[in-house]
Amino acid sequence: MSASFLGISVCFYDPVNAKVRHVVLQLSQLEHPHTAVILAEHLEKCMQEWGINSTNILMIVSDNGSNTVKAVQLLNDRHFQQQCGEDDEDDEDGESEGNDQDVEAVESENGEGDDERTE
């Protein structure tokens, strides 16, 4: 009987030592089936354990299996929804409205946005 594993590694530039680093973050044995949902859960758990924010991920390299591609799509969707939720919370706090007012004030100071100008 064979075993299946999911290896997650990271590559980054280490400015202190001026070197590119490649580090294994996690190596997990996977039970069957290897669905996209299960893979996405493993990826997300690894990100949480290492404190990796999705905005810090530039690319994901995989074997291009349909379950892996779908897992990355699910992960992207989850993080996009979380970011949109945070933006909605900002709107409820009135922060976005304040930003709009600041823009309007700047436009007014610059003479922009005034439809009725005196010459």
C-alpha positions in Angstrom: 0.0 0.0 0.0 1.3 3.5 -0.9 1.2 6.7 1.2 0.4 10.2 -0.1 2.0 13.3 1.2 1.6 17.0 0.8 4.7 19.1 1.0 4.5 22.9 1.5 7.7 24.9 1.1 8.5 28.6 0.8 11.2 30.5 -1.1 12.2 34.0 0.0 15.0 36.4 0.0 16.9 36.8 3.2 18.3 40.4 3.2 20.4 39.9 6.3 22.5 37.2 4.7 21.9 38.3 1.1 20.7 34.8 0.1 17.7 33.2 -1.4 16.2 30.6 1.0 14.1 27.5 0.4 12.5 26.1 3.5 10.0 23.2 4.0 7.2 24.4 6.2 5.1 21.3 6.4 5.0 17.7 5.2 1.7 16.0 5.9 0.5 12.5 5.1 -2.9 12.7 3.3 -5.7 10.2 3.5 -7.8 9.5 0.5 -9.6 11.2 -1.2 -7.4 14.1 -2.1 -10.2 16.6 -2.7 -9.7 20.3 -3.4 -11.4 21.1 -0.1 -9.0 18.9 1.9 -6.0 20.3 0.1 -7.2 23.9 0.7 -7.7 23.1 4.4 -4.1 21.9 4.7 -2.8 24.9 2.9 -4.8 27.3 5.0 -3.8 25.5 8.3 -0.1 25.8 7.3 -0.5 29.5 6.5 -2.1 30.1 9.9 0.5 28.1 11.8 3.3 30.1 10.2 1.5 33.4 10.3 1.5 33.8 6.5 -1.0 36.4 5.2 -2.4 35.6 1.7 -1.2 39.1 0.5 2.4 37.9 1.0 2.0 35.0 -1.4 3.3 35.9 -4.9 2.8 32.5 -6.6 2.0 28.9 -5.9 3.8 26.1 -7.8 2.1 22.7 -8.1 1.8 19.6 -10.2 -1.2 21.3 -11.9 -3.6 18.5 -10.9 -7.2 19.6 -11.1 -7.7 19.1 -7.3 -4.7 21.3 -6.6 -5.8 24.0 -9.0 -9.3 24.0 -7.5 -7.8 24.0 -3.9 -5.9 27.2 -4.7 -9.0 28.7 -6.3 -10.9 27.9 -3.1 -8.2 29.5 -1.0 -8.2 32.6 -3.1 -12.0 32.9 -2.9 -11.9 32.5 0.9 -9.3 35.2 1.4 -11.0 37.5 -1.1 -14.2 37.2 0.8 -12.4 37.9 4.1 -10.8 41.0 2.6 -14.2 42.2 1.2 -15.7 41.6 4.7 -13.0 43.8 6.2 -13.8 46.5 3.7 -17.5 46.3 4.6 -16.6 46.7 8.3 -14.6 49.8 7.4 -17.8 51.2 5.7 -19.8 50.5 8.8 -17.3 52.3 11.0 -17.6 55.4 8.8 -14.0 55.3 7.7 -14.8 55.2 4.0 -17.1 58.1 4.4 -14.4 60.2 6.1 -12.1 59.4 3.2 -14.7 60.6 0.7 -15.1 63.8 2.6 -11.3 64.3 2.7 -11.2 63.8 -1.1 -14.1 66.3 -1.6 -12.3 68.9 0.7 -9.1 68.5 -1.4 -11.0 68.9 -4.7 -12.7 72.0 -3.3 -9.4 73.5 -2.3 -8.0 72.8 -5.8 -11.1 74.3 -7.4 -12.1 70.9 -8.8 -15.5 69.4 -8.5 -17.2 72.8 -8.3 -19.9 73.0 -11.0 -20.8 76.6 -10.2 -17.7 78.6 -10.5 -17.6 82.4 -10.6 -15.3 83.9 -13.1 
